[in-house]
Amino acid sequence: MFSADIEEDSDGKLFAWASTWHSNERVLPMSKADLLALPAALASFNGFYTTSGKFTLMNPLRNLMVVAAAAPAILAALVWALVRFIRRRRRSHAAAMR
């Protein structure tokens, strides 16, 4: 199942993410050349984000799932680094007190 939004201006530049005002938006109708290029653009889609010719394809749900999966690993690394920092600081403070 596909859905589509026009998120480009007439020059082919993408609007800012979640922008609500699209001045000078690209026209909706696709030319015959656009329709013929669509299968190749879909075939080159990597499942996350791809720009192919006039098409920009993205899967925001999959991108969000990757971020959600990476967040616990990043959080664990930060906690590990903090614990290590505190232990080193305590050791150096204890050595200075001797």
N, CA, C and O atoms as a CHARMM CRD file, in Angstrom:
* protein
*
  392
    1    1 MET  N      0.83900  -1.17500   0.00000 PROA 1      0.00000
    2    1 MET  CA     0.00000   0.00000   0.00000 PROA 1      0.00000
    3    1 MET  C      0.88700   1.24100   0.00000 PROA 1      0.00000
    4    1 MET  O      1.85300   1.32200   0.75900 PROA 1      0.00000
    5    2 PHE  N      0.56500   2.17100  -0.82400 PROA 2      0.00000
    6    2 PHE  CA     1.35900   3.38000  -0.95700 PROA 2      0.00000
    7    2 PHE  C      0.51600   4.59100  -0.59100 PROA 2      0.00000
    8    2 PHE  O     -0.69700   4.61100  -0.80100 PROA 2      0.00000
    9    3 SER  N      1.15700   5.56300  -0.05900 PROA 3      0.00000
   10    3 SER  CA     0.53200   6.87100   0.11600 PROA 3      0.00000
   11    3 SER  C      1.54500   7.89100  -0.36200 PROA 3      0.00000
   12    3 SER  O      2.74000   7.60500  -0.44000 PROA 3      0.00000
   13    4 ALA  N      1.07000   9.06300  -0.67700 PROA 4      0.00000
   14    4 ALA  CA     1.98300  10.05600  -1.22700 PROA 4      0.00000
   15    4 ALA  C      1.60400  11.44200  -0.75900 PROA 4      0.00000
   16    4 ALA  O      0.43300  11.74900  -0.53900 PROA 4      0.00000
   17    5 ASP  N      2.59800  12.25300  -0.61400 PROA 5      0.00000
   18    5 ASP  CA     2.44300  13.67100  -0.30800 PROA 5      0.00000
   19    5 ASP  C      3.36600  14.42700  -1.23700 PROA 5      0.00000
   20    5 ASP  O      4.40500  13.91700  -1.65500 PROA 5      0.00000
   21    6 ILE  N      2.98200  15.62700  -1.54700 PROA 6      0.00000
   22    6 ILE  CA     3.88200  16.49300  -2.30300 PROA 6      0.00000
   23    6 ILE  C      4.61500  17.32700  -1.26600 PROA 6      0.00000
   24    6 ILE  O      4.03000  18.19500  -0.61800 PROA 6      0.00000
   25    7 GLU  N      5.87200  17.05600  -1.12300 PROA 7      0.00000
   26    7 GLU  CA     6.69600  17.75900  -0.13800 PROA 7      0.00000
   27    7 GLU  C      7.84000  18.48300  -0.82700 PROA 7      0.00000
   28    7 GLU  O      8.88400  18.71600  -0.21800 PROA 7      0.00000
   29    8 GLU  N      7.65200  18.84200  -2.09800 PROA 8      0.00000
   30    8 GLU  CA     8.68700  19.53900  -2.85300 PROA 8      0.00000
   31    8 GLU  C      8.13400  20.84200  -3.39800 PROA 8      0.00000
   32    8 GLU  O      6.93900  20.98200  -3.65800 PROA 8      0.00000
   33    9 ASP  N      9.05400  21.79700  -3.56300 PROA 9      0.00000
   34    9 ASP  CA     8.64600  23.02500  -4.23700 PROA 9      0.00000
   35    9 ASP  C      8.80000  22.82200  -5.74700 PROA 9      0.00000
   36    9 ASP  O      9.21900  21.75400  -6.19300 PROA 9      0.00000
   37   10 SER  N      8.47000  23.81400  -6.50300 PROA 10     0.00000
   38   10 SER  CA     8.49700  23.67100  -7.96000 PROA 10     0.00000
   39   10 SER  C      9.91700  23.47600  -8.50700 PROA 10     0.00000
   40   10 SER  O     10.08200  23.06600  -9.65600 PROA 10     0.00000
   41   11 ASP  N     10.94100  23.76500  -7.69600 PROA 11     0.00000
   42   11 ASP  CA    12.33000  23.55000  -8.11000 PROA 11     0.00000
   43   11 ASP  C     12.83300  22.14800  -7.76000 PROA 11     0.00000
   44   11 ASP  O     13.95300  21.78400  -8.11700 PROA 11     0.00000
   45   12 GLY  N     12.00400  21.35700  -7.05700 PROA 12     0.00000
   46   12 GLY  CA    12.39100  20.01100  -6.67300 PROA 12     0.00000
   47   12 GLY  C     13.08700  19.91800  -5.33900 PROA 12     0.00000
   48   12 GLY  O     13.61300  18.85600  -5.00500 PROA 12     0.00000
   49   13 LYS  N     13.11600  20.98500  -4.55900 PROA 13     0.00000
   50   13 LYS  CA    13.74600  20.96600  -3.23300 PROA 13     0.00000
   51   13 LYS  C     12.69600  20.58500  -2.20100 PROA 13     0.00000
   52   13 LYS  O     11.55200  21.03700  -2.26300 PROA 13     0.00000
   53   14 LEU  N     13.10300  19.73800  -1.24400 PROA 14     0.00000
   54   14 LEU  CA    12.17500  19.29100  -0.21400 PROA 14     0.00000
   55   14 LEU  C     11.88300  20.40100   0.78100 PROA 14     0.00000
   56   14 LEU  O     12.76200  21.19300   1.12300 PROA 14     0.00000
   57   15 PHE  N     10.63700  20.45200   1.24300 PROA 15     0.00000
   58   15 PHE  CA    10.27400  21.37200   2.32100 PROA 15     0.00000
   59   15 PHE  C     10.81500  20.82800   3.64000 PROA 15     0.00000
   60   15 PHE  O     11.13300  19.64400   3.74500 PROA 15     0.00000
   61   16 ALA  N     10.91700  21.68200   4.63000 PROA 16     0.00000
   62   16 ALA  CA    11.37800  21.25800   5.95700 PROA 16     0.00000
   63   16 ALA  C     10.40800  20.22200   6.51800 PROA 16     0.00000
   64   16 ALA  O      9.21300  20.25400   6.22500 PROA 16     0.00000
   65   17 TRP  N     10.93800  19.29700   7.33300 PROA 17     0.00000
   66   17 TRP  CA    10.12300  18.24700   7.91500 PROA 17     0.00000
   67   17 TRP  C      8.98000  18.85200   8.72700 PROA 17     0.00000
   68   17 TRP  O      9.21000  19.76500   9.52000 PROA 17     0.00000
   69   18 ALA  N      7.78000  18.37100   8.54800 PROA 18     0.00000
   70   18 ALA  CA     6.57200  18.77600   9.26100 PROA 18     0.00000
   71   18 ALA  C      6.18900  20.23400   9.01400 PROA 18     0.00000
   72   18 ALA  O      5.49100  20.83800   9.82800 PROA 18     0.00000
   73   19 SER  N      6.63700  20.79500   7.90700 PROA 19     0.00000
   74   19 SER  CA     6.23900  22.16300   7.60000 PROA 19     0.00000
   75   19 SER  C      4.75600  22.18500   7.24300 PROA 19     0.00000
   76   19 SER  O      4.24800  21.26100   6.60800 PROA 19     0.00000
   77   20 THR  N      4.07500  23.23400   7.65200 PROA 20     0.00000
   78   20 THR  CA     2.63500  23.32600   7.40800 PROA 20     0.00000
   79   20 THR  C      2.30500  24.25300   6.26200 PROA 20     0.00000
   80   20 THR  O      1.17300  24.25800   5.77900 PROA 20     0.00000
   81   21 TRP  N      3.25800  25.03000   5.82200 PROA 21     0.00000
   82   21 TRP  CA     3.02500  25.95600   4.72800 PROA 21     0.00000
   83   21 TRP  C      3.91300  25.58100   3.56600 PROA 21     0.00000
   84   21 TRP  O      5.13700  25.55000   3.70100 PROA 21     0.00000
   85   22 HSD  N      3.31200  25.29700   2.42400 PROA 22     0.00000
   86   22 HSD  CA     4.05500  24.89200   1.24300 PROA 22     0.00000
   87   22 HSD  C      3.82100  25.90000   0.13200 PROA 22     0.00000
   88   22 HSD  O      3.00000  25.68000  -0.75800 PROA 22     0.00000
   89   23 SER  N      4.52800  26.97700   0.18900 PROA 23     0.00000
   90   23 SER  CA     4.40900  27.95400  -0.88300 PROA 23     0.00000
   91   23 SER  C      5.15200  27.43800  -2.11400 PROA 23     0.00000
   92   23 SER  O      6.17700  26.76900  -1.98100 PROA 23     0.00000
   93   24 ASN  N      4.66000  27.73300  -3.27500 PROA 24     0.00000
   94   24 ASN  CA     5.29100  27.33700  -4.53000 PROA 24     0.00000
   95   24 ASN  C      5.43300  25.81800  -4.63800 PROA 24     0.00000
   96   24 ASN  O      6.46000  25.31000  -5.08700 PROA 24     0.00000
   97   25 GLU  N      4.38600  25.10300  -4.21800 PROA 25     0.00000
   98   25 GLU  CA     4.41900  23.64200  -4.21800 PROA 25     0.00000
   99   25 GLU  C      4.39200  23.07800  -5.63500 PROA 25     0.00000
  100   25 GLU  O      3.76900  23.64400  -6.53300 PROA 25     0.00000
  101   26 ARG  N      5.07100  21.96800  -5.81600 PROA 26     0.00000
  102   26 ARG  CA     5.08700  21.29800  -7.10900 PROA 26     0.00000
  103   26 ARG  C      3.66700  20.85800  -7.47100 PROA 26     0.00000
  104   26 ARG  O      2.88000  20.51300  -6.58900 PROA 26     0.00000
  105   27 VAL  N      3.34800  20.86900  -8.73000 PROA 27     0.00000
  106   27 VAL  CA     1.99900  20.49700  -9.16200 PROA 27     0.00000
  107   27 VAL  C      1.77000  19.00700  -8.95000 PROA 27     0.00000
  108   27 VAL  O      2.71000  18.21400  -8.99400 PROA 27     0.00000
  109   28 LEU  N      0.53100  18.63800  -8.72300 PROA 28     0.00000
  110   28 LEU  CA     0.18100  17.25800  -8.41600 PROA 28     0.00000
  111   28 LEU  C      0.26700  16.30800  -9.61600 PROA 28     0.00000
  112   28 LEU  O      0.82500  15.22000  -9.46900 PROA 28     0.00000
  113   29 PRO  N     -0.25400  16.66300 -10.79000 PROA 29     0.00000
  114   29 PRO  CA    -0.24500  15.68800 -11.88700 PROA 29     0.00000
  115   29 PRO  C      1.16800  15.24900 -12.26600 PROA 29     0.00000
  116   29 PRO  O      2.10000  16.05200 -12.32600 PROA 29     0.00000
  117   30 MET  N      1.29200  13.95500 -12.51800 PROA 30     0.00000
  118   30 MET  CA     2.57000  13.39600 -12.93700 PROA 30     0.00000
  119   30 MET  C      2.56200  13.25600 -14.45900 PROA 30     0.00000
  120   30 MET  O      1.53900  12.93800 -15.06400 PROA 30     0.00000
  121   31 SER  N      3.70100  13.49400 -15.04800 PROA 31     0.00000
  122   31 SER  CA     3.81600  13.35400 -16.50300 PROA 31     0.00000
  123   31 SER  C      3.98500  11.87100 -16.84900 PROA 31     0.00000
  124   31 SER  O      4.18300  11.03300 -15.97000 PROA 31     0.00000
  125   32 LYS  N      3.90400  11.57100 -18.13100 PROA 32     0.00000
  126   32 LYS  CA     4.10600  10.19700 -18.58900 PROA 32     0.00000
  127   32 LYS  C      5.51500   9.73100 -18.24100 PROA 32     0.00000
  128   32 LYS  O      5.71700   8.57700 -17.86500 PROA 32     0.00000
  129   33 ALA  N      6.48800  10.63100 -18.36800 PROA 33     0.00000
  130   33 ALA  CA     7.87800  10.28700 -18.02000 PROA 33     0.00000
  131   33 ALA  C      7.99800   9.96400 -16.53200 PROA 33     0.00000
  132   33 ALA  O      8.73000   9.05000 -16.15300 PROA 33     0.00000
  133   34 ASP  N      7.27900  10.71500 -15.68300 PROA 34     0.00000
  134   34 ASP  CA     7.29500  10.43000 -14.24400 PROA 34     0.00000
  135   34 ASP  C      6.72700   9.03700 -13.96100 PROA 34     0.00000
  136   34 ASP  O      7.30000   8.27200 -13.18500 PROA 34     0.00000
  137   35 LEU  N      5.60600   8.71900 -14.59200 PROA 35     0.00000
  138   35 LEU  CA     4.98500   7.41000 -14.38200 PROA 35     0.00000
  139   35 LEU  C      5.87300   6.27900 -14.87400 PROA 35     0.00000
  140   35 LEU  O      5.91700   5.21300 -14.25900 PROA 35     0.00000
  141   36 LEU  N      6.57600   6.49800 -15.97000 PROA 36     0.00000
  142   36 LEU  CA     7.47200   5.46400 -16.47600 PROA 36     0.00000
  143   36 LEU  C      8.71200   5.30700 -15.59700 PROA 36     0.00000
  144   36 LEU  O      9.30100   4.22600 -15.55300 PROA 36     0.00000
  145   37 ALA  N      9.11800   6.37200 -14.89500 PROA 37     0.00000
  146   37 ALA  CA    10.28800   6.31600 -14.01200 PROA 37     0.00000
  147   37 ALA  C      9.93900   5.75700 -12.63600 PROA 37     0.00000
  148   37 ALA  O     10.83400   5.38000 -11.88000 PROA 37     0.00000
  149   38 LEU  N      8.66100   5.69800 -12.30500 PROA 38     0.00000
  150   38 LEU  CA     8.24200   5.24900 -10.97700 PROA 38     0.00000
  151   38 LEU  C      8.66600   3.81400 -10.65600 PROA 38     0.00000
  152   38 LEU  O      9.16300   3.59100  -9.55200 PROA 38     0.00000
  153   39 PRO  N      8.50600   2.83500 -11.53600 PROA 39     0.00000
  154   39 PRO  CA     8.95100   1.47200 -11.18600 PROA 39     0.00000
  155   39 PRO  C     10.43600   1.38600 -10.84000 PROA 39     0.00000
  156   39 PRO  O     10.81400   0.65600  -9.92500 PROA 39     0.00000
  157   40 ALA  N     11.26900   2.11300 -11.55200 PROA 40     0.00000
  158   40 ALA  CA    12.70600   2.10000 -11.24300 PROA 40     0.00000
  159   40 ALA  C     12.97200   2.74800  -9.88500 PROA 40     0.00000
  160   40 ALA  O     13.82400   2.28100  -9.13000 PROA 40     0.00000
  161   41 ALA  N     12.24900   3.81400  -9.57700 PROA 41     0.00000
  162   41 ALA  CA    12.41600   4.47200  -8.27000 PROA 41     0.00000
  163   41 ALA  C     11.98600   3.53400  -7.15000 PROA 41     0.00000
  164   41 ALA  O     12.65500   3.46100  -6.11800 PROA 41     0.00000
  165   42 LEU  N     10.88700   2.82000  -7.33300 PROA 42     0.00000
  166   42 LEU  CA    10.42700   1.87200  -6.31500 PROA 42     0.00000
  167   42 LEU  C     11.39200   0.69800  -6.17500 PROA 42     0.00000
  168   42 LEU  O     11.61000   0.20200  -5.07000 PROA 42     0.00000
  169   43 ALA  N     11.96200   0.25900  -7.27300 PROA 43     0.00000
  170   43 ALA  CA    12.92200  -0.84800  -7.22000 PROA 43     0.00000
  171   43 ALA  C     14.19500  -0.44500  -6.48900 PROA 43     0.00000
  172   43 ALA  O     14.84400  -1.29200  -5.87400 PROA 43     0.00000
  173   44 SER  N     14.56600   0.83300  -6.54300 PROA 44     0.00000
  174   44 SER  CA    15.79600   1.27900  -5.87600 PROA 44     0.00000
  175   44 SER  C     15.56000   1.66800  -4.41700 PROA 44     0.00000
  176   44 SER  O     16.50800   2.00600  -3.70900 PROA 44     0.00000
  177   45 PHE  N     14.31300   1.62300  -3.96400 PROA 45     0.00000
  178   45 PHE  CA    13.99200   2.02300  -2.58900 PROA 45     0.00000
  179   45 PHE  C     14.61900   1.04400  -1.60300 PROA 45     0.00000
  180   45 PHE  O     14.41400  -0.16500  -1.70500 PROA 45     0.00000
  181   46 ASN  N     15.38900   1.57400  -0.64400 PROA 46     0.00000
  182   46 ASN  CA    16.09300   0.73000   0.31600 PROA 46     0.00000
  183   46 ASN  C     15.27100   0.43000   1.56700 PROA 46     0.00000
  184   46 ASN  O     15.75600  -0.24700   2.47300 PROA 46     0.00000
  185   47 GLY  N     14.04600   0.92000   1.63000 PROA 47     0.00000
  186   47 GLY  CA    13.18800   0.64600   2.77200 PROA 47     0.00000
  187   47 GLY  C     13.22600   1.72000   3.83400 PROA 47     0.00000
  188   47 GLY  O     12.39100   1.71700   4.74000 PROA 47     0.00000
  189   48 PHE  N     14.17900   2.64800   3.74900 PROA 48     0.00000
  190   48 PHE  CA    14.29100   3.70500   4.73700 PROA 48     0.00000
  191   48 PHE  C     14.12700   5.08300   4.09600 PROA 48     0.00000
  192   48 PHE  O     13.16600   5.79700   4.38100 PROA 48     0.00000
  193   49 TYR  N     15.07800   5.45100   3.22500 PROA 49     0.00000
  194   49 TYR  CA    15.04200   6.76400   2.58100 PROA 49     0.00000
  195   49 TYR  C     15.86700   6.69000   1.30400 PROA 49     0.00000
  196   49 TYR  O     17.03300   6.29800   1.33200 PROA 49     0.00000
  197   50 THR  N     15.26500   7.06400   0.20200 PROA 50     0.00000
  198   50 THR  CA    15.95800   7.02500  -1.08200 PROA 50     0.00000
  199   50 THR  C     15.49200   8.18800  -1.93500 PROA 50     0.00000
  200   50 THR  O     14.30600   8.51600  -1.95800 PROA 50     0.00000
  201   51 THR  N     16.42400   8.80700  -2.63300 PROA 51     0.00000
  202   51 THR  CA    16.08300   9.79900  -3.64500 PROA 51     0.00000
  203   51 THR  C     16.47800   9.20800  -4.98500 PROA 51     0.00000
  204   51 THR  O     17.62900   8.83000  -5.20200 PROA 51     0.00000
  205   52 SER  N     15.50500   9.13600  -5.87600 PROA 52     0.00000
  206   52 SER  CA    15.73200   8.55700  -7.19000 PROA 52     0.00000
  207   52 SER  C     15.04900   9.43300  -8.22600 PROA 52     0.00000
  208   52 SER  O     13.82400   9.42600  -8.34700 PROA 52     0.00000
  209   53 GLY  N     15.84200  10.18200  -8.96900 PROA 53     0.00000
  210   53 GLY  CA    15.26900  11.09300  -9.95900 PROA 53     0.00000
  211   53 GLY  C     14.43000  12.16700  -9.28800 PROA 53     0.00000
  212   53 GLY  O     14.91300  12.86900  -8.39900 PROA 53     0.00000
  213   54 LYS  N     13.19000  12.29900  -9.70200 PROA 54     0.00000
  214   54 LYS  CA    12.29500  13.28400  -9.10000 PROA 54     0.00000
  215   54 LYS  C     11.61000  12.76900  -7.84100 PROA 54     0.00000
  216   54 LYS  O     10.86600  13.51100  -7.20000 PROA 54     0.00000
  217   55 PHE  N     11.84400  11.52100  -7.47900 PROA 55     0.00000
  218   55 PHE  CA    11.13400  10.89800  -6.37000 PROA 55     0.00000
  219   55 PHE  C     12.00000  10.85300  -5.11700 PROA 55     0.00000
  220   55 PHE  O     13.19000  10.54400  -5.17900 PROA 55     0.00000
  221   56 THR  N     11.38800  11.16400  -3.98900 PROA 56     0.00000
  222   56 THR  CA    12.00000  10.97900  -2.68300 PROA 56     0.00000
  223   56 THR  C     11.09600  10.02900  -1.92900 PROA 56     0.00000
  224   56 THR  O      9.94900  10.36000  -1.62600 PROA 56     0.00000
  225   57 LEU  N     11.61000   8.84800  -1.62600 PROA 57     0.00000
  226   57 LEU  CA    10.82600   7.81000  -0.97200 PROA 57     0.00000
  227   57 LEU  C     11.34000   7.62400   0.44200 PROA 57     0.00000
  228   57 LEU  O     12.54900   7.58500   0.67100 PROA 57     0.00000
  229   58 MET  N     10.41300   7.50900   1.39800 PROA 58     0.00000
  230   58 MET  CA    10.80900   7.25700   2.77600 PROA 58     0.00000
  231   58 MET  C      9.75400   6.42700   3.47400 PROA 58     0.00000
  232   58 MET  O      8.58400   6.43200   3.09100 PROA 58     0.00000
  233   59 ASN  N     10.17600   5.72200   4.49100 PROA 59     0.00000
  234   59 ASN  CA     9.28700   4.92900   5.31400 PROA 59     0.00000
  235   59 ASN  C      9.45900   5.41800   6.75200 PROA 59     0.00000
  236   59 ASN  O     10.30400   4.89500   7.47900 PROA 59     0.00000
  237   60 PRO  N      8.67300   6.41400   7.17600 PROA 60     0.00000
  238   60 PRO  CA     8.87100   6.98900   8.50400 PROA 60     0.00000
  239   60 PRO  C      8.66300   5.98900   9.63500 PROA 60     0.00000
  240   60 PRO  O      9.32600   6.09300  10.66700 PROA 60     0.00000
  241   61 LEU  N      7.76900   5.03200   9.47100 PROA 61     0.00000
  242   61 LEU  CA     7.54400   4.04700  10.52400 PROA 61     0.00000
  243   61 LEU  C      8.78700   3.17500  10.72200 PROA 61     0.00000
  244   61 LEU  O      9.18900   2.91100  11.85500 PROA 61     0.00000
  245   62 ARG  N      9.37800   2.73800   9.64200 PROA 62     0.00000
  246   62 ARG  CA    10.59500   1.92200   9.75100 PROA 62     0.00000
  247   62 ARG  C     11.74000   2.74700  10.34100 PROA 62     0.00000
  248   62 ARG  O     12.51000   2.23700  11.15500 PROA 62     0.00000
  249   63 ASN  N     11.85900   4.01400   9.94100 PROA 63     0.00000
  250   63 ASN  CA    12.89400   4.87800  10.50200 PROA 63     0.00000
  251   63 ASN  C     12.69100   5.03600  12.00500 PROA 63     0.00000
  252   63 ASN  O     13.65800   5.01100  12.76700 PROA 63     0.00000
  253   64 LEU  N     11.44300   5.19700  12.43700 PROA 64     0.00000
  254   64 LEU  CA    11.13600   5.32900  13.85700 PROA 64     0.00000
  255   64 LEU  C     11.45700   4.04100  14.61000 PROA 64     0.00000
  256   64 LEU  O     11.94600   4.08600  15.73900 PROA 64     0.00000
  257   65 MET  N     11.18600   2.90000  13.99000 PROA 65     0.00000
  258   65 MET  CA    11.49200   1.62100  14.63200 PROA 65     0.00000
  259   65 MET  C     13.00100   1.45600  14.83800 PROA 65     0.00000
  260   65 MET  O     13.42600   0.92500  15.86400 PROA 65     0.00000
  261   66 VAL  N     13.80300   1.89800  13.88900 PROA 66     0.00000
  262   66 VAL  CA    15.26000   1.80700  14.02800 PROA 66     0.00000
  263   66 VAL  C     15.74200   2.70300  15.17300 PROA 66     0.00000
  264   66 VAL  O     16.59400   2.30600  15.96700 PROA 66     0.00000
  265   67 VAL  N     15.19200   3.90400  15.24600 PROA 67     0.00000
  266   67 VAL  CA    15.56800   4.82000  16.33700 PROA 67     0.00000
  267   67 VAL  C     15.14500   4.23100  17.68000 PROA 67     0.00000
  268   67 VAL  O     15.90100   4.29000  18.65000 PROA 67     0.00000
  269   68 ALA  N     13.93800   3.66400  17.73900 PROA 68     0.00000
  270   68 ALA  CA    13.45800   3.06400  18.98000 PROA 68     0.00000
  271   68 ALA  C     14.31200   1.87000  19.39400 PROA 68     0.00000
  272   68 ALA  O     14.51400   1.64000  20.58700 PROA 68     0.00000
  273   69 ALA  N     14.81100   1.11700  18.43400 PROA 69     0.00000
  274   69 ALA  CA    15.67200  -0.02200  18.75600 PROA 69     0.00000
  275   69 ALA  C     17.06600   0.42800  19.19300 PROA 69     0.00000
  276   69 ALA  O     17.69100  -0.21100  20.04000 PROA 69     0.00000
  277   70 ALA  N     17.54800   1.52500  18.61600 PROA 70     0.00000
  278   70 ALA  CA    18.88900   2.01200  18.94900 PROA 70     0.00000
  279   70 ALA  C     18.91400   2.78000  20.26800 PROA 70     0.00000
  280   70 ALA  O     19.95600   2.83600  20.92100 PROA 70     0.00000
  281   71 ALA  N     17.80800   3.36400  20.66700 PROA 71     0.00000
  282   71 ALA  CA    17.77200   4.19100  21.87400 PROA 71     0.00000
  283   71 ALA  C     18.20200   3.43000  23.13500 PROA 71     0.00000
  284   71 ALA  O     19.00900   3.96500  23.89500 PROA 71     0.00000
  285   72 PRO  N     17.70900   2.21300  23.40200 PROA 72     0.00000
  286   72 PRO  CA    18.18000   1.50000  24.60300 PROA 72     0.00000
  287   72 PRO  C     19.67200   1.21600  24.58200 PROA 72     0.00000
  288   72 PRO  O     20.32500   1.27900  25.62400 PROA 72     0.00000
  289   73 ALA  N     20.22200   0.90400  23.41800 PROA 73     0.00000
  290   73 ALA  CA    21.66300   0.63900  23.32500 PROA 73     0.00000
  291   73 ALA  C     22.46200   1.89700  23.63200 PROA 73     0.00000
  292   73 ALA  O     23.47100   1.83800  24.33500 PROA 73     0.00000
  293   74 ILE  N     22.02200   3.02200  23.11500 PROA 74     0.00000
  294   74 ILE  CA    22.70700   4.29200  23.38700 PROA 74     0.00000
  295   74 ILE  C     22.58500   4.65400  24.86300 PROA 74     0.00000
  296   74 ILE  O     23.55300   5.09700  25.48100 PROA 74     0.00000
  297   75 LEU  N     21.39700   4.46600  25.42200 PROA 75     0.00000
  298   75 LEU  CA    21.19700   4.75100  26.84300 PROA 75     0.00000
  299   75 LEU  C     22.07400   3.85500  27.71000 PROA 75     0.00000
  300   75 LEU  O     22.67000   4.32700  28.67900 PROA 75     0.00000
  301   76 ALA  N     22.16000   2.57500  27.37700 PROA 76     0.00000
  302   76 ALA  CA    23.01600   1.65200  28.13500 PROA 76     0.00000
  303   76 ALA  C     24.48000   2.06600  28.05200 PROA 76     0.00000
  304   76 ALA  O     25.20000   1.99600  29.04800 PROA 76     0.00000
  305   77 ALA  N     24.92700   2.49500  26.87600 PROA 77     0.00000
  306   77 ALA  CA    26.31400   2.94800  26.72200 PROA 77     0.00000
  307   77 ALA  C     26.58100   4.19400  27.56700 PROA 77     0.00000
  308   77 ALA  O     27.64500   4.32100  28.17100 PROA 77     0.00000
  309   78 LEU  N     25.62500   5.10100  27.60600 PROA 78     0.00000
  310   78 LEU  CA    25.79300   6.30600  28.42200 PROA 78     0.00000
  311   78 LEU  C     25.83400   5.96600  29.90800 PROA 78     0.00000
  312   78 LEU  O     26.64500   6.53000  30.64300 PROA 78     0.00000
  313   79 VAL  N     24.98400   5.06400  30.36000 PROA 79     0.00000
  314   79 VAL  CA    24.98900   4.65500  31.77500 PROA 79     0.00000
  315   79 VAL  C     26.30300   3.96900  32.10300 PROA 79     0.00000
  316   79 VAL  O     26.89300   4.23800  33.14900 PROA 79     0.00000
  317   80 TRP  N     26.77500   3.08300  31.22500 PROA 80     0.00000
  318   80 TRP  CA    28.04700   2.40300  31.44400 PROA 80     0.00000
  319   80 TRP  C     29.18700   3.41200  31.54800 PROA 80     0.00000
  320   80 TRP  O     30.03900   3.29000  32.42900 PROA 80     0.00000
  321   81 ALA  N     29.21300   4.40500  30.66200 PROA 81     0.00000
  322   81 ALA  CA    30.26400   5.42500  30.69500 PROA 81     0.00000
  323   81 ALA  C     30.19300   6.25400  31.97800 PROA 81     0.00000
  324   81 ALA  O     31.22400   6.59600  32.55600 PROA 81     0.00000
  325   82 LEU  N     28.99100   6.57100  32.41500 PROA 82     0.00000
  326   82 LEU  CA    28.83000   7.35200  33.65000 PROA 82     0.00000
  327   82 LEU  C     29.30700   6.55800  34.86500 PROA 82     0.00000
  328   82 LEU  O     30.00900   7.09700  35.72100 PROA 82     0.00000
  329   83 VAL  N     28.92800   5.27600  34.94500 PROA 83     0.00000
  330   83 VAL  CA    29.36200   4.43200  36.06200 PROA 83     0.00000
  331   83 VAL  C     30.88200   4.31300  36.05700 PROA 83     0.00000
  332   83 VAL  O     31.51500   4.40100  37.10800 PROA 83     0.00000
  333   84 ARG  N     31.45700   4.11800  34.90200 PROA 84     0.00000
  334   84 ARG  CA    32.91800   4.00900  34.80200 PROA 84     0.00000
  335   84 ARG  C     33.60000   5.30800  35.23400 PROA 84     0.00000
  336   84 ARG  O     34.60900   5.28400  35.94000 PROA 84     0.00000
  337   85 PHE  N     33.03800   6.44400  34.80200 PROA 85     0.00000
  338   85 PHE  CA    33.59200   7.73800  35.19400 PROA 85     0.00000
  339   85 PHE  C     33.54300   7.92500  36.70900 PROA 85     0.00000
  340   85 PHE  O     34.51700   8.37300  37.31400 PROA 85     0.00000
  341   86 ILE  N     32.40800   7.58200  37.32200 PROA 86     0.00000
  342   86 ILE  CA    32.25600   7.74600  38.77600 PROA 86     0.00000
  343   86 ILE  C     33.23800   6.84000  39.50900 PROA 86     0.00000
  344   86 ILE  O     33.85000   7.26800  40.48800 PROA 86     0.00000
  345   87 ARG  N     33.40300   5.59600  39.05700 PROA 87     0.00000
  346   87 ARG  CA    34.34800   4.67700  39.71300 PROA 87     0.00000
  347   87 ARG  C     35.78300   5.19100  39.61600 PROA 87     0.00000
  348   87 ARG  O     36.52800   5.14100  40.59400 PROA 87     0.00000
  349   88 ARG  N     36.16900   5.68200  38.44800 PROA 88     0.00000
  350   88 ARG  CA    37.52700   6.23100  38.30200 PROA 88     0.00000
  351   88 ARG  C     37.72700   7.43800  39.20200 PROA 88     0.00000
  352   88 ARG  O     38.77800   7.59200  39.82400 PROA 88     0.00000
  353   89 ARG  N     36.73300   8.27900  39.26900 PROA 89     0.00000
  354   89 ARG  CA    36.83600   9.48300  40.10300 PROA 89     0.00000
  355   89 ARG  C     36.95900   9.10800  41.57600 PROA 89     0.00000
  356   89 ARG  O     37.73700   9.71800  42.31100 PROA 89     0.00000
  357   90 ARG  N     36.19200   8.10500  42.01100 PROA 90     0.00000
  358   90 ARG  CA    36.28300   7.66600  43.41700 PROA 90     0.00000
  359   90 ARG  C     37.65600   7.07100  43.71500 PROA 90     0.00000
  360   90 ARG  O     38.23400   7.31600  44.77400 PROA 90     0.00000
  361   91 ARG  N     38.17600   6.27600  42.75800 PROA 91     0.00000
  362   91 ARG  CA    39.49700   5.68200  42.95600 PROA 91     0.00000
  363   91 ARG  C     40.57200   6.74600  43.04900 PROA 91     0.00000
  364   91 ARG  O     41.43700   6.68000  43.92300 PROA 91     0.00000
  365   92 SER  N     40.52800   7.73500  42.15300 PROA 92     0.00000
  366   92 SER  CA    41.54400   8.79200  42.18000 PROA 92     0.00000
  367   92 SER  C     41.39200   9.65400  43.43300 PROA 92     0.00000
  368   92 SER  O     42.39200  10.12300  43.97500 PROA 92     0.00000
  369   93 HSD  N     40.18000   9.86900  43.89700 PROA 93     0.00000
  370   93 HSD  CA    39.96800  10.63300  45.12100 PROA 93     0.00000
  371   93 HSD  C     40.47800   9.86400  46.32900 PROA 93     0.00000
  372   93 HSD  O     41.08200  10.44600  47.23000 PROA 93     0.00000
  373   94 ALA  N     40.23100   8.52900  46.34900 PROA 94     0.00000
  374   94 ALA  CA    40.70200   7.68200  47.45100 PROA 94     0.00000
  375   94 ALA  C     42.23200   7.63400  47.46900 PROA 94     0.00000
  376   94 ALA  O     42.83800   7.63300  48.54100 PROA 94     0.00000
  377   95 ALA  N     42.85700   7.59300  46.29100 PROA 95     0.00000
  378   95 ALA  CA    44.32100   7.54500  46.21000 PROA 95     0.00000
  379   95 ALA  C     44.91400   8.87700  46.67600 PROA 95     0.00000
  380   95 ALA  O     45.98500   8.89700  47.28300 PROA 95     0.00000
  381   96 ALA  N     44.23400   9.97400  46.40100 PROA 96     0.00000
  382   96 ALA  CA    44.72000  11.29900  46.81500 PROA 96     0.00000
  383   96 ALA  C     44.60100  11.47000  48.32600 PROA 96     0.00000
  384   96 ALA  O     45.37800  12.21500  48.92300 PROA 96     0.00000
  385   97 MET  N     43.64100  10.79300  48.94900 PROA 97     0.00000
  386   97 MET  CA    43.43300  10.92500  50.39300 PROA 97     0.00000
  387   97 MET  C     44.47000  10.11800  51.19900 PROA 97     0.00000
  388   97 MET  O     44.63100  10.35800  52.39600 PROA 97     0.00000
  389   98 ARG  N     45.16500   9.18000  50.57200 PROA 98     0.00000
  390   98 ARG  CA    46.14400   8.33300  51.30800 PROA 98     0.00000
  391   98 ARG  C     47.36800   9.08000  51.66100 PROA 98     0.00000
  392   98 ARG  O     48.27700   8.52000  52.27400 PROA 98     0.00000
